[in-house]
Amino acid sequence: MALNFANNNSLSAITSLPASISGGGMTLISTQTASSSSTISFTSGIDSTYDEYVFKFINIHPQNDQAGFEFQGSTDGGSNYNVTITSSTFKAHHDEADSATSLNYDGDDDQAQGTAFQNLSHKNQIGNDNDQHYSGILRIFNPSSSVFVKHFISQGVESHYADYIINTFFAGYFNTTSPINAFQFKMHSGNIDAGVIKLYGVS
């Protein structure tokens, strides 16, 4: 069998990969922009096409001060958002005055077989000043499986209403073997005043 070697000239001429080679890239499925929105729902594009889906949250600004950003899944296309969740969370924070820091597990933000909306930010702590918001990433694995529960991992950063920066880490699973085909996002109180949510499929 002959061995093929690439040089700089041949690499510069490559414009696409053969179909048999996966690039492992992210495909943008949809984008939604909040404007005083009570909820933002993704009810299409979540199926067996991809084994992993990623939501990106960009400058999620709450209407109310001391707000929390949260989500839930649906097994019926968005008619109900009440899938059973078990989750865990920890957070790190640091204030602007360099006088308070912490790194700890946060039992107020997790669930044990609960059906409520799951926090993605520290509970009811995002400020609504013009320069305060939440940004982060949520990864959901194989939501269309009819065999396994659905794991998720998120990491976010938020501007605390009292001038802290908080780095939040959440993980958990939807305790259902039914396919999850829709997700909804909202603030714990008030509307999502502004912000962008993007949904990607990962190949």
PASEBA-1860 file (N, C-alpha, C; in nm, 3 decimals):
! residues 203
1> MALNFANN> 0.085/-0.118/0.000/0.000/0.000/0.000/0.089/0.124/0.000 ~ 0.060/0.216/-0.090/0.140/0.337/-0.100/0.103/0.435/0.010 ~ 0.202/0.506/0.061/0.180/0.609/0.160/0.178/0.745/0.091 ~ 0.078/0.826/0.125/0.067/0.960/0.068/0.108/1.064/0.171 ~ 0.198/1.151/0.133/0.246/1.256/0.222/0.196/1.390/0.173 ~ 0.152/1.475/0.266/0.105/1.608/0.231/0.216/1.709/0.254 ~ 0.227/1.805/0.164/0.319/1.915/0.186/0.238/2.045/0.195 ~ 0.304/2.154/0.220/0.233/2.280/0.241/0.147/2.318/0.121
9> NSLSAITS> 0.196/2.292/0.001/0.120/2.330/-0.119/-0.009/2.250/-0.131 ~ -0.001/2.119/-0.106/-0.121/2.037/-0.120/-0.223/2.070/-0.012 ~ -0.176/2.102/0.110/-0.269/2.137/0.217/-0.344/2.266/0.186 ~ -0.278/2.359/0.123/-0.345/2.485/0.092/-0.452/2.467/-0.014 ~ -0.448/2.357/-0.087/-0.546/2.334/-0.193/-0.668/2.257/-0.144 ~ -0.666/2.209/-0.020/-0.779/2.132/0.032/-0.894/2.226/0.064 ~ -1.010/2.202/0.005/-1.128/2.287/0.028/-1.238/2.214/0.104 ~ -1.235/2.081/0.110/-1.337/2.006/0.184/-1.282/1.868/0.217
17> LPASISGG> -1.340/1.808/0.320/-1.302/1.673/0.359/-1.387/1.570/0.286 ~ -1.332/1.452/0.260/-1.415/1.344/0.205/-1.532/1.313/0.297 ~ -1.641/1.262/0.241/-1.762/1.235/0.319/-1.737/1.135/0.431 ~ -1.639/1.048/0.414/-1.611/0.945/0.514/-1.536/0.999/0.635 ~ -1.487/1.124/0.628/-1.412/1.183/0.737/-1.498/1.288/0.806 ~ -1.517/1.270/0.937/-1.597/1.365/1.014/-1.510/1.480/1.061 ~ -1.558/1.601/1.043/-1.485/1.717/1.088/-1.512/1.750/1.234 ~ -1.613/1.687/1.294/-1.645/1.713/1.433/-1.690/1.854/1.460
25> GMTLISTQ> -1.755/1.916/1.363/-1.791/2.055/1.375/-1.928/2.077/1.435 ~ -1.960/2.205/1.459/-2.090/2.245/1.511/-2.169/2.309/1.399 ~ -2.294/2.268/1.387/-2.383/2.322/1.284/-2.490/2.408/1.352 ~ -2.498/2.533/1.312/-2.600/2.622/1.368/-2.737/2.580/1.316 ~ -2.827/2.549/1.408/-2.962/2.507/1.372/-3.059/2.624/1.375 ~ -3.055/2.704/1.481/-3.145/2.818/1.489/-3.094/2.919/1.591 ~ -3.141/3.043/1.576/-3.106/3.153/1.664/-3.234/3.225/1.703 ~ -3.247/3.256/1.832/-3.360/3.335/1.878/-3.309/3.453/1.961
33> TASSSSTI> -3.371/3.568/1.939/-3.333/3.689/2.009/-3.447/3.734/2.099 ~ -3.416/3.753/2.226/-3.517/3.793/2.322/-3.544/3.943/2.313 ~ -3.669/3.980/2.333/-3.709/4.119/2.341/-3.831/4.126/2.432 ~ -3.806/4.145/2.561/-3.912/4.138/2.662/-3.992/4.009/2.648 ~ -3.920/3.898/2.637/-3.982/3.767/2.612/-4.007/3.693/2.743 ~ -4.128/3.644/2.761/-4.158/3.567/2.882/-4.089/3.431/2.878 ~ -4.082/3.371/2.761/-4.012/3.244/2.742/-3.950/3.243/2.602 ~ -3.849/3.158/2.585/-3.795/3.128/2.453/-3.792/2.977/2.440
41> SFTSGIDS> -3.860/2.926/2.338/-3.875/2.781/2.320/-3.812/2.737/2.188 ~ -3.747/2.622/2.193/-3.694/2.557/2.073/-3.772/2.427/2.055 ~ -3.861/2.424/1.958/-3.951/2.311/1.938/-3.927/2.237/1.808 ~ -3.822/2.271/1.736/-3.788/2.200/1.613/-3.637/2.189/1.602 ~ -3.591/2.095/1.521/-3.448/2.077/1.499/-3.379/1.991/1.602 ~ -3.453/1.940/1.700/-3.394/1.854/1.804/-3.444/1.712/1.779 ~ -3.360/1.630/1.718/-3.401/1.495/1.679/-3.277/1.405/1.677 ~ -3.284/1.297/1.606/-3.174/1.200/1.605/-3.062/1.237/1.508
49> TYDEYVFK> -3.070/1.354/1.446/-2.966/1.396/1.352/-2.830/1.406/1.421 ~ -2.830/1.457/1.545/-2.705/1.475/1.618/-2.713/1.403/1.753 ~ -2.598/1.356/1.798/-2.590/1.293/1.931/-2.570/1.394/2.042 ~ -2.530/1.515/2.007/-2.510/1.620/2.107/-2.563/1.751/2.053 ~ -2.631/1.826/2.140/-2.680/1.959/2.107/-2.623/2.059/2.205 ~ -2.591/2.178/2.154/-2.532/2.283/2.236/-2.614/2.411/2.223 ~ -2.651/2.467/2.338/-2.712/2.599/2.341/-2.607/2.699/2.389 ~ -2.599/2.813/2.321/-2.513/2.923/2.365/-2.601/3.041/2.405
57> FINIHPQN> -2.573/3.095/2.522/-2.650/3.208/2.575/-2.559/3.331/2.574 ~ -2.603/3.435/2.507/-2.518/3.552/2.487/-2.589/3.676/2.543 ~ -2.533/3.733/2.649/-2.584/3.857/2.708/-2.733/3.848/2.742 ~ -2.769/3.746/2.821/-2.907/3.731/2.865/-2.933/3.833/2.977 ~ -3.013/3.933/2.947/-3.037/4.044/3.038/-3.178/4.034/3.094 ~ -3.193/4.026/3.226/-3.327/4.011/3.285/-3.400/4.145/3.297 ~ -3.531/4.136/3.293/-3.613/4.254/3.318/-3.607/4.293/3.465 ~ -3.613/4.194/3.553/-3.616/4.217/3.697/-3.477/4.204/3.757
65> DQAGFEFQ> -3.452/4.279/3.861/-3.330/4.262/3.938/-3.339/4.134/4.021 ~ -3.224/4.074/4.052/-3.218/3.949/4.128/-3.302/3.840/4.060 ~ -3.272/3.817/3.934/-3.345/3.717/3.855/-3.259/3.592/3.838 ~ -3.324/3.482/3.803/-3.255/3.356/3.776/-3.292/3.306/3.637 ~ -3.194/3.248/3.567/-3.216/3.195/3.432/-3.228/3.044/3.441 ~ -3.330/2.985/3.377/-3.360/2.843/3.397/-3.417/2.780/3.270 ~ -3.422/2.644/3.271/-3.471/2.573/3.152/-3.538/2.443/3.192 ~ -3.615/2.388/3.097/-3.676/2.256/3.110/-3.689/2.195/2.972
73> GSTDGGSN> -3.710/2.062/2.971/-3.729/1.989/2.847/-3.871/1.938/2.833 ~ -3.901/1.891/2.712/-4.035/1.841/2.682/-4.024/1.714/2.599 ~ -4.111/1.618/2.628/-4.118/1.495/2.549/-4.237/1.495/2.453 ~ -4.312/1.606/2.451/-4.432/1.611/2.365/-4.432/1.735/2.275 ~ -4.312/1.773/2.229/-4.303/1.882/2.132/-4.327/2.020/2.188 ~ -4.329/2.035/2.320/-4.345/2.165/2.380/-4.481/2.189/2.443 ~ -4.568/2.088/2.445/-4.697/2.105/2.512/-4.679/2.115/2.663 ~ -4.581/2.040/2.716/-4.552/2.042/2.860/-4.401/2.043/2.880
81> YNVTITSS> -4.356/2.120/2.978/-4.215/2.125/3.015/-4.205/2.085/3.161 ~ -4.195/1.954/3.186/-4.198/1.904/3.324/-4.131/1.768/3.337 ~ -4.020/1.748/3.265/-3.948/1.621/3.272/-3.876/1.612/3.406 ~ -3.872/1.493/3.464/-3.806/1.472/3.593/-3.655/1.490/3.580 ~ -3.598/1.570/3.668/-3.455/1.606/3.664/-3.389/1.575/3.798 ~ -3.269/1.517/3.790/-3.177/1.512/3.905/-3.050/1.586/3.863 ~ -3.003/1.678/3.949/-2.892/1.765/3.909/-2.804/1.799/4.028 ~ -2.688/1.853/3.998/-2.597/1.903/4.101/-2.532/2.030/4.049
89> TFKAHHDE> -2.479/2.111/4.142/-2.420/2.239/4.101/-2.315/2.286/4.202 ~ -2.216/2.357/4.150/-2.126/2.430/4.237/-2.093/2.563/4.171 ~ -2.042/2.657/4.248/-2.015/2.790/4.195/-1.891/2.850/4.260 ~ -1.831/2.942/4.188/-1.722/3.024/4.242/-1.763/3.170/4.225 ~ -1.731/3.255/4.324/-1.761/3.397/4.308/-1.650/3.483/4.366 ~ -1.651/3.609/4.320/-1.550/3.707/4.361/-1.613/3.844/4.345 ~ -1.600/3.930/4.443/-1.663/4.061/4.433/-1.565/4.167/4.381 ~ -1.620/4.280/4.336/-1.537/4.385/4.277/-1.442/4.447/4.378
97> ADSATSLN> -1.480/4.445/4.504/-1.395/4.506/4.607/-1.282/4.414/4.652 ~ -1.276/4.292/4.596/-1.173/4.194/4.633/-1.178/4.161/4.782 ~ -1.301/4.156/4.836/-1.316/4.130/4.979/-1.393/4.002/5.010 ~ -1.452/3.940/4.908/-1.531/3.820/4.932/-1.512/3.721/4.817 ~ -1.479/3.598/4.853/-1.464/3.492/4.754/-1.522/3.363/4.810 ~ -1.559/3.272/4.720/-1.603/3.140/4.766/-1.599/3.041/4.650 ~ -1.592/2.914/4.687/-1.605/2.802/4.594/-1.680/2.694/4.670 ~ -1.802/2.664/4.628/-1.882/2.572/4.708/-1.993/2.504/4.629
105> YDGDDDQA> -2.034/2.389/4.681/-2.154/2.322/4.631/-2.275/2.403/4.670 ~ -2.374/2.410/4.581/-2.490/2.494/4.607/-2.617/2.410/4.599 ~ -2.663/2.365/4.715/-2.781/2.279/4.721/-2.911/2.350/4.691 ~ -2.910/2.484/4.689/-3.033/2.557/4.660/-3.069/2.553/4.512 ~ -2.971/2.519/4.426/-2.993/2.527/4.282/-3.011/2.391/4.215 ~ -3.000/2.282/4.291/-3.012/2.150/4.228/-3.150/2.091/4.250 ~ -3.172/1.975/4.191/-3.298/1.903/4.206/-3.270/1.756/4.231 ~ -3.362/1.690/4.302/-3.358/1.546/4.323/-3.493/1.490/4.281
113> QGTAFQNL> -3.497/1.445/4.157/-3.622/1.394/4.098/-3.731/1.500/4.101 ~ -3.694/1.621/4.060/-3.790/1.730/4.054/-3.836/1.754/3.912 ~ -3.949/1.820/3.899/-4.003/1.851/3.766/-4.010/2.002/3.742 ~ -3.949/2.080/3.830/-3.946/2.225/3.812/-3.844/2.262/3.704 ~ -3.844/2.388/3.664/-3.741/2.437/3.574/-3.608/2.435/3.647 ~ -3.504/2.391/3.575/-3.370/2.377/3.632/-3.293/2.508/3.618 ~ -3.234/2.554/3.728/-3.151/2.674/3.723/-3.029/2.652/3.634 ~ -2.991/2.756/3.561/-2.864/2.761/3.489/-2.773/2.868/3.547
121> SHKNQIGN> -2.832/2.959/3.623/-2.757/3.063/3.693/-2.776/3.041/3.843 ~ -2.696/3.110/3.923/-2.717/3.107/4.067/-2.855/3.163/4.097 ~ -2.928/3.099/4.184/-3.070/3.126/4.202/-3.100/3.273/4.233 ~ -3.175/3.336/4.141/-3.228/3.472/4.161/-3.121/3.573/4.200 ~ -3.009/3.571/4.127/-2.898/3.658/4.163/-2.849/3.747/4.049 ~ -2.900/3.734/3.927/-2.852/3.815/3.815/-2.907/3.958/3.830 ~ -2.819/4.056/3.814/-2.862/4.195/3.822/-2.921/4.243/3.691 ~ -3.001/4.350/3.699/-3.061/4.404/3.577/-3.009/4.544/3.544
129> DNDQHYSG> -2.894/4.584/3.602/-2.832/4.708/3.556/-2.799/4.695/3.408 ~ -2.778/4.807/3.341/-2.756/4.804/3.196/-2.635/4.720/3.157 ~ -2.537/4.708/3.248/-2.416/4.632/3.215/-2.414/4.493/3.276 ~ -2.526/4.445/3.328/-2.530/4.314/3.393/-2.609/4.214/3.308 ~ -2.559/4.090/3.307/-2.625/3.988/3.225/-2.568/3.850/3.260 ~ -2.619/3.748/3.191/-2.571/3.610/3.204/-2.529/3.561/3.065 ~ -2.418/3.488/3.058/-2.376/3.421/2.935/-2.327/3.281/2.971 ~ -2.344/3.186/2.880/-2.300/3.051/2.910/-2.327/2.952/2.799
137> ILRIFNPS> -2.302/2.825/2.831/-2.317/2.714/2.736/-2.388/2.600/2.807 ~ -2.480/2.536/2.736/-2.549/2.416/2.785/-2.531/2.306/2.681 ~ -2.480/2.191/2.725/-2.461/2.075/2.637/-2.558/1.965/2.678 ~ -2.630/1.909/2.582/-2.726/1.802/2.607/-2.690/1.685/2.518 ~ -2.681/1.566/2.578/-2.630/1.449/2.508/-2.743/1.354/2.469 ~ -2.749/1.325/2.340/-2.840/1.225/2.283/-2.983/1.238/2.334 ~ -3.046/1.355/2.316/-3.182/1.373/2.367/-3.286/1.285/2.300 ~ -3.255/1.230/2.183/-3.351/1.147/2.110/-3.344/0.999/2.148
145> SSVFVKHF> -3.256/0.963/2.240/-3.244/0.823/2.279/-3.375/0.772/2.339 ~ -3.411/0.651/2.303/-3.527/0.584/2.365/-3.481/0.474/2.460 ~ -3.350/0.475/2.493/-3.291/0.373/2.581/-3.236/0.434/2.709 ~ -3.169/0.549/2.697/-3.096/0.606/2.810/-3.160/0.735/2.861 ~ -3.126/0.771/2.987/-3.160/0.903/3.038/-3.075/1.006/2.962 ~ -3.110/1.134/2.974/-3.045/1.239/2.895/-2.959/1.327/2.985 ~ -2.827/1.316/2.972/-2.735/1.396/3.053/-2.721/1.537/2.997 ~ -2.693/1.631/3.086/-2.662/1.767/3.044/-2.552/1.825/3.134
153> ISQGVESH> -2.477/1.919/3.077/-2.373/1.992/3.148/-2.383/2.138/3.107 ~ -2.371/2.230/3.202/-2.369/2.372/3.167/-2.262/2.445/3.247 ~ -2.212/2.551/3.188/-2.123/2.644/3.256/-2.164/2.784/3.217 ~ -2.173/2.872/3.316/-2.213/3.008/3.287/-2.141/3.108/3.373 ~ -2.154/3.233/3.334/-2.097/3.343/3.411/-2.203/3.451/3.419 ~ -2.220/3.507/3.538/-2.326/3.607/3.557/-2.275/3.725/3.637 ~ -2.334/3.840/3.609/-2.308/3.961/3.686/-2.409/3.966/3.800 ~ -2.362/3.945/3.921/-2.447/3.945/4.039/-2.501/4.085/4.066
161> YADYIINT> -2.621/4.093/4.120/-2.684/4.224/4.143/-2.605/4.311/4.242 ~ -2.522/4.247/4.327/-2.443/4.323/4.425/-2.296/4.331/4.386 ~ -2.270/4.331/4.256/-2.135/4.351/4.201/-2.038/4.238/4.232 ~ -2.087/4.116/4.221/-2.003/3.997/4.221/-1.997/3.944/4.078 ~ -1.894/3.866/4.049/-1.894/3.782/3.930/-1.908/3.638/3.979 ~ -1.998/3.563/3.919/-2.024/3.426/3.963/-2.006/3.331/3.844 ~ -1.925/3.230/3.864/-1.904/3.124/3.765/-1.981/3.001/3.813 ~ -2.081/2.958/3.735/-2.169/2.850/3.776/-2.145/2.725/3.693
169> FFAGYFNT> -2.155/2.609/3.757/-2.137/2.480/3.692/-2.254/2.389/3.731 ~ -2.327/2.341/3.632/-2.440/2.253/3.656/-2.422/2.124/3.575 ~ -2.473/2.014/3.630/-2.476/1.887/3.558/-2.595/1.808/3.609 ~ -2.647/1.722/3.525/-2.760/1.641/3.569/-2.812/1.553/3.458 ~ -2.930/1.499/3.481/-2.993/1.420/3.377/-3.145/1.432/3.385 ~ -3.206/1.424/3.267/-3.350/1.409/3.257/-3.380/1.261/3.275 ~ -3.453/1.226/3.378/-3.476/1.086/3.411/-3.594/1.030/3.331 ~ -3.572/1.017/3.201/-3.671/0.960/3.113/-3.601/0.890/2.998
177> TSPINAFQ> -3.659/0.781/2.951/-3.609/0.715/2.831/-3.689/0.758/2.709 ~ -3.786/0.845/2.727/-3.860/0.901/2.613/-3.774/1.009/2.547 ~ -3.777/1.020/2.415/-3.701/1.126/2.348/-3.746/1.264/2.393 ~ -3.651/1.354/2.415/-3.680/1.493/2.443/-3.664/1.572/2.314 ~ -3.768/1.643/2.275/-3.768/1.709/2.144/-3.796/1.859/2.149 ~ -3.794/1.916/2.268/-3.812/2.061/2.280/-3.753/2.108/2.412 ~ -3.708/2.234/2.414/-3.654/2.295/2.536/-3.706/2.437/2.547 ~ -3.728/2.479/2.671/-3.775/2.616/2.697/-3.685/2.684/2.800
185> FKMHSGNI> -3.664/2.814/2.781/-3.581/2.895/2.868/-3.661/3.015/2.917 ~ -3.639/3.055/3.043/-3.708/3.170/3.097/-3.635/3.221/3.221 ~ -3.676/3.338/3.267/-3.628/3.389/3.395/-3.721/3.338/3.503 ~ -3.668/3.323/3.624/-3.751/3.279/3.736/-3.860/3.381/3.766 ~ -3.830/3.508/3.745/-3.931/3.613/3.760/-3.907/3.718/3.653 ~ -4.015/3.770/3.597/-4.004/3.870/3.493/-3.964/3.811/3.359 ~ -3.950/3.898/3.261/-3.917/3.857/3.125/-3.767/3.854/3.101 ~ -3.729/3.793/2.989/-3.594/3.807/2.936/-3.594/3.937/2.856
193> DAGVIKLY> -3.534/4.041/2.911/-3.540/4.172/2.848/-3.467/4.173/2.713 ~ -3.350/4.108/2.707/-3.271/4.104/2.584/-3.175/3.987/2.592 ~ -3.116/3.953/2.477/-3.019/3.844/2.473/-3.042/3.754/2.354 ~ -2.946/3.670/2.327/-2.949/3.580/2.212/-2.924/3.438/2.259 ~ -3.002/3.343/2.206/-2.979/3.201/2.232/-2.962/3.131/2.098 ~ -2.853/3.058/2.084/-2.823/2.984/1.961/-2.823/2.834/1.990 ~ -2.878/2.757/1.899/-2.882/2.611/1.910/-2.794/2.552/1.800 ~ -2.702/2.462/1.842/-2.612/2.395/1.749/-2.627/2.243/1.762
201> GVS> -2.605/2.174/1.652/-2.587/2.030/1.654/-2.440/1.999/1.637 ~ -2.391/1.900/1.712/-2.249/1.865/1.709/-2.232/1.732/1.639 ~ -2.154/1.732/1.535/-2.130/1.608/1.459/-1.999/1.543/1.500
END
